[in-house]
Every structure is written in structure tokens, then in C-alpha cells.
């Protein structure tokens, strides 16, 4: 999942809550908890191998992990013609794998399971536990990728291997694409490469991807499950000030660092307008109605009237909900000057913007320029530019089974369509005409599980529950004619 500020991590739907009891690694932490089943232990071992294989762009290799995954499929009885390894020869560390399970129906179109196996860089010296060690402690699995997104990768792999062991014959062909480069794209992006070079490998009626989740409170209660049906676009802009500079002993007010600092203050103050789409309007109305507090009432009022300023003020006080309301831009990198005893000739900052559907890079850049109001500053688009995401339809053949299975696996918890405030590889499937849904199941706590940060984790019981839920969901979709 991309830099991901993921939606709905802290929605207090207490009346609709399901309690998860943490399952830890030690006897003192697991008193009264059932021992993992053989299937759960096999899944845990698979999950461990994925996490402990470093696939960060700085120090790892996706190609190595793709080879290990292929070996597991071979050991499970998959034929060689079901496994298609791929890579760009120019980027030998960024390989991936496509697995195909043939369907029995000539009428049913294929479905695609999509997952990126690369992870965000991690500096071991900053972590309490090693980022590429899989540690179970206090009811959580720790390690880089445990939430983004190697748990879901492990579930996709485990599901297909379970189908094989169960003798399940899908009507739809099931394709699994495990790709590299989603997190950084510094060398290549595997989903983009497949879309441009081997679209036949991933052609499908629809795809299931990261992006949905189960929102929890800080005490293990599942508050809602969401199907991601929209996402923001990710754009970076370089904000730069230049100056002739000179000797630091004779300073002047015209200073590139000061100019940049003034511009950044204006960017910080910039608030984009509320911009709902069908998904977010539905989300705010349904989730707000389920709450019993002032924030819930404000969500409902704002969904009905985006011009309600008092409702906007209340809703925007929640950082997650605020990010769903509007485009956001934030400074993420800073660089300036060339010597300790010289006036700076150049100062620049990276501004990372997450853009709501209906707006784009051009409108966002124009808003930044207007807010900064300084013609000396340049605002230049930089970095990888993904296609704009294409929101999938709320297809009852997709949403219906998910609602029924959420009711079975998470009793009393609502399923709602939602917008992801980050960006995913779904953007590369839209131009191929493949509607892509971010599945419910994986759990997010109010602090975001350490996604892209330190000490990333996922709840143990939540992982096992998501494994069973998504196994059943994929089976239902695969059995459709």
C-alpha cells in the first residue's frame, strides 16, 4: 500500500464493535487462548518467510522472495505452466511472480488477486525489534511489511494453496500477481510493467487489492470493515528558491532559506476545500449515523451539506477524517545551502500531495502557487506520476458477498465503501478496464499499526481471522459464473 494514510482508523462505532482478544507468543500472554491450528501455523511460517526476506529498495530483493514463493507453490503441487516469473532485465532485483489457477467455466471471466511484495525502507538502528525479523509478542506480529502488505500477500498465497489441498475447482480462473516497486518505484513498478508488457497475464473481470480494512479502537474492538472503492492520487512537487548567495559575513534579507521558509508556512496554512465523491459521501453518512457522538452527527450533516462550516470544523479535527474530506499537501523533504560560511544559493523542499478524485496535479499545483504568492519560488512536478485511479462500481456481485461474509466473520460490524487516502497499484489496472477493490479484513488501529514507520505490527488474532474471511470471500467470487 504506498505511502499510506489509511482511512477510518479511529472511528468510534462502539455499539457495533467486535472484541478481539490478543494472542501473544508467550505463555503468560496467551493464557486461555487456543493454540494455533495446523493451518494457522503453516500460514504463520509463510508470513514469517515473507517478512524475513528483505524486499526494501535500499537493501533487499523482490526477485529473491518471488523465487521462494514459487518454490512453495511447486511444493504444493502447482505445475510449472501455472507459474510465470517476470522481471525487467535492467532491474534484476525487482522481479515478481504471476500464479494462475485455471477455472472450469468457459463463460466466467478471470479474477485477479494483486499484491506488492516490496516494503518501505527500514533502519534497523531505529527499531525496537529488527525490522526484518518476524517477532510475535504481546498479541502482535512485528516486522516490516506485517501490515503493508505482506500479511495480505501471505493470505493470497495461503488461499490458493488451501484451495489446492481442498480440491476446490473454481469456475473463474484465479490469477495472483505479486509485484515489486509499489512503495518507491525507484527502479521500476511491477504492476505498471505487467500492464504495459504482459497485460495478458493479468487480464481479469475485476481485481482484489490492498486498501480496505477493519478499523479498530485502541482496545481491540473492530468498529467497521471497509471495501475500498476510491483512492487519492499521489503527486510530488519540488518547491525551490534560488539566490546569488555570497559571504555569510555580509548577510542580506534576500535569502533562499528564508524565502523557502516563508513559502512553507503558506503551504502549511493552505486548506483545500471539501470535495466529496459518491464513496466518501456514502461513507460519512453511514458511519456517522452509526456513531452516537457529536462527531458522528457532524459527519452526517457534512455529507448532506458540504458548506456546513461548523460540521466541517468538527470533522476536520480528526486527522483521518480530514484527509478523506479534501486534497492535502505536506512538506516531507528539505534541503538548503552549500557551505556553513556562505549565504545559500539554493533551498528546496518536497511537497507531497494526496489529491481527491475530481482534482488533478495541475489544479493542485495552481493552488500551491496561488497560496505561496511569491513569483521567485518555482513549483515543479517531480517523481513518478501514476495514472489517476478509476473508481470501481459498487457492483452487487462484489459488495453483496462481502457484506454477507463480514456479517458471518465479524458479527454486528458494518461494511461500508470507503476511500483510501493513500495510493495503490490499482491505478495501473484502471487503463486496462479492470475495476479494482481494496478488500476488508486486515485490521488498523488508531495509530496506523506503524505503517511506513517504526515497529510495524499487526494483531495475531486479526491476521488469523482475516485469513479465514478472505479465503471464504475469494472462494465465493471464484465460484461465480
C-alpha positions, 0 to 999 in steps of 0.5 A: 500500500504506498505511502499510506494514510489509511482511512477510518482508523479511529472511528468510534462505532462502539455499539457495533464493535467486535472484541478481539482478544490478543494472542501473544507468543508467550505463555503468560500472554496467551493464557486461555487462548487456543493454540494455533491450528495446523493451518494457522501455523503453516500460514504463520511460517509463510508470513514469517518467510515473507517478512524475513526476506528483505524486499526494501529498495535500499537493501533487499530483493523482490526477485529473491522472495518471488523465487521462494514463493514459487518454490512453495507453490511447486511444493504444493503441487502447482505445475510449472505452466501455472507459474510465470516469473517476470522481471525487467532485465535492467532491474534484476532485483525487482522481479515478481511472480504471476500464479494462475489457477485455471477455472472450469467455466468457459463463460466466467471471466478471470479474477485477479488477486494483486499484491506488492511484495516490496516494503518501505525502507527500514533502519534497523538502528531505529527499531525496537525489534529488527525490522526484518525479523518476524517477532510475535509478542504481546498479541502482535506480529512485528516486522516490516511489511506485517501490515503493508502488505505482506500479511495480505500477500501471505493470505493470497498465497495461503488461499490458493494453496488451501484451495489446492489441498481442498480440491476446490475447482473454481469456475473463474480462473484465479490469477495472483500477481505479486509485484515489486516497486509499489512503495518507491518505484525507484527502479521500476513498478511491477504492476505498471510493467505487467500492464504495459508488457504482459497485460495478458497475464493479468487480464481479469473481470475485476481485481482484489487489492490492498486498501480496505480494512477493519478499523479498530479502537485502541482496545481491540474492538473492530468498529467497521470493515471497509471495501475500498472503492476510491483512492487519492492520487499521489503527486510530488512537487519540488518547491525551490528558491534560488539566490546569488548567495555570497559571504555569510559575513555580509548577510542580506534579507534576500535569502533562499532559506528564508524565502523557502521558509516563508513559502512553507508556512503558506503551504502549511496554512493552505486548506483545500476545500471539501470535495466529496465523491459518491464513496466518501459521501456514502461513507460519512453518512453511514458511519456517522449515523452509526456513531452516537457522538457529536462527531458522528452527527457532524459527519452526517450533516457534512455529507448532506451539506458540504458548506456546513462550516461548523460540521466541517470544523468538527470533522476536520479535527480528526486527522483521518477524517480530514484527509478523506474530506479534501486534497492535502499537501505536506512538506516531507523533504528539505534541503538548503545551502552549500557551505556553513560560511556562505549565504545559500544559493539554493533551498528546496523542499518536497511537497507531497500531495494526496489529491481527491478524485475530481482534482488533478496535479495541475489544479493542485499545483495552481493552488500551491502557487496561488497560496505561496504568492511569491513569483521567485519560488518555482513549483515543479512536478517531480517523481513518478506520476501514476495514472489517476485511479478509476473508481470501481462500481459498487457492483452487487456481485462484489459488495453483496458477498462481502457484506454477507461474509463480514456479517458471518466473520465479524458479527454486528460490524458494518461494511461500508465503501470507503476511500483510501487516502493513500495510493495503490497499484490499482491505478495501473489496472484502471487503463486496462478496464479492470475495476479494482477493490481494496478488500476488508479484513486486515485490521488498523488501529488508531495509530496506523499499526506503524505503517511506513514507520517504526515497529510495524505490527499487526494483531495475531488474532486479526491476521488469523481471522482475516485469513479465514474471511478472505479465503471464504470471500475469494472462494465465493467470487471464484465460484461465480459464473 
